[in-house]
């Protein structure tokens, strides 16, 4: 398994270069030697992961940022009379998260690459999901970054 971690290949460095590595570079090189199970996300993949994190985090659960997250988990088990009510609630939560990400990216002190900056999140469709014995609802969404890349996925993915 080969991940693009942007790490330093210590084997290709001269002895002089090895001595001049910063502490951060030494840690990065050690990760390369001993293995690191995480993949560095870039571009639209990083933006998708950020959206999922915000969407699935319960609103107000982060003491350091109580204005972060959504109420989607509170929707589970709630009584709805039709699919339109669910669609309205899901749309509200997607918009809440979109506003949060845009706020965080606007207030950032760091320059965020266009491929990782959110342009829009669109709820494409909401449908009954008959993949299990329980009645479920799911939705498809599209996420667009400032480079024009698009990602489409299920809002509430199920295990296969």
N, C-alpha and C positions, 0 to 999 in steps of 0.2 A: 504494500500500500504506500503510495507516494503522494503526499500532500504538498501543495505549494504554500509553504510557511514563510517564505522570504528569509530563510535562516542562512547563517554563515556556514560554509563548508570548511570546517577547520582543517581538513586534510589538504586543501589546496592553498593554505596560507604558509608563508615563510615563517621561520622562527621569529624574525623581527616583527612581522605583522601580528603574530600570536601574542607577543609581549605588549603590543600597543592597543589591544582590544579594550574597549570600555567595559565596565562591569555589566552593563546591559547586553553588549555584544557577547560577552562570555556566557551569560545565561542563555542567550539565544543559541549559541553554538552547543552548549550542553544539552539543550532540548533536542537539537539535531542528532547528537550522539546517542542519547538515551531514549529517544522516541518521545513524541508528543502526539497525543491522540486527537488533537483538535485541528480543524481546517480553518485557515484564515479566510474570512468571507470578504469579497470585494464586489463593487458594482451593485447591480440590482439585487444580487443574492443577499448582500448585507442589509439592504433596505427592506427586503422581504422578511428577514429574520427580526429586524427592529419592529416592523409592523406586527408580526405575530407575538412578539414579546409584550408589546403595549396592549394588544387586543386581548390577550389571555391573562393579563395581570389584573387582579381585582382593583377597581378604582379606589384610591385612598389607602391601600394596604402598605404603601411605601412611606414610612415616617419622614424620610428626607425629601420626598416629593409627593405630597398627598393629592396633587392634581394630575396624577399619572395613572393610566389604566382604563378599564372599561367595566361596564355592568353586565357583560354578556353571561357570566356565570350565574348571576342572579336570575337570568331568564329561564334557567333550567327548572322545570317543575311548575312554572307559573301557568296559570290557566289563560288560554287564548281562545277566542271564539272563531278566528279565521286566520288564514295565512297572511293577509294584509296587515294585521296587527303585529305579527312576528316580523314581517318585512320592515315595518316602520321602526320597531325597536332595534333591529339589526342595522338599519340605515343610520339611526341616531348614534349607535356605538361606533360604527365605522367612521362617521364624521367626527365624533369626539376624538378618536385616536388620530385621525388625519390632522386635526387642529393641534393636537399635542406634539406630534412629530414636526409639523411646520414651525411651531413656536420654538421648540428645542433647537431645530436647525437654524432658525433665524437668529436666535440669541447666542449661538455658539461662538466662542472666541477663535475657533479653528476654521480654516477653509475646508469645506466639505466638497469632495469631487462631485461633478455634475451627475456621475453615474450612481452616486449614493444620496443624492438630494431628491426628496419627494416632490413630484409635480402634482400628482393626483391619485386618489384611490376611488375606484368606481365599483359599486355593487352591480354586478351584471345580471344575476338571476337568483331567485329564491325558489326552492322546490322541496317537495316531500321526498325524503330519502328512504326507500324501501329495502335497503341492503341488509336489514336485520329484522328480527321479530318485533322490535319496538317501533312505535311511530316516531319518526324523526324528521327534522327539517334541516336543510343545509343551504348554502349559498355559494355562488361563484363570484369572485372579485377580480378586478384588474388593477394592478399597481403600475404607475408610470413614473419614470425618473426624468431628470432634465436633459438626458442624452436622447430621450425618445424610446428607450428600451421599455418593453412591457412584460409583465409577468401576470399570468392568469393562474388561479388556483382555487381550491375549495376553502371556504372560510373556516369550516369545522371539519378537518380531515378525519376520517375514520381509519381504524387499524385494518389492515388487509389480512 
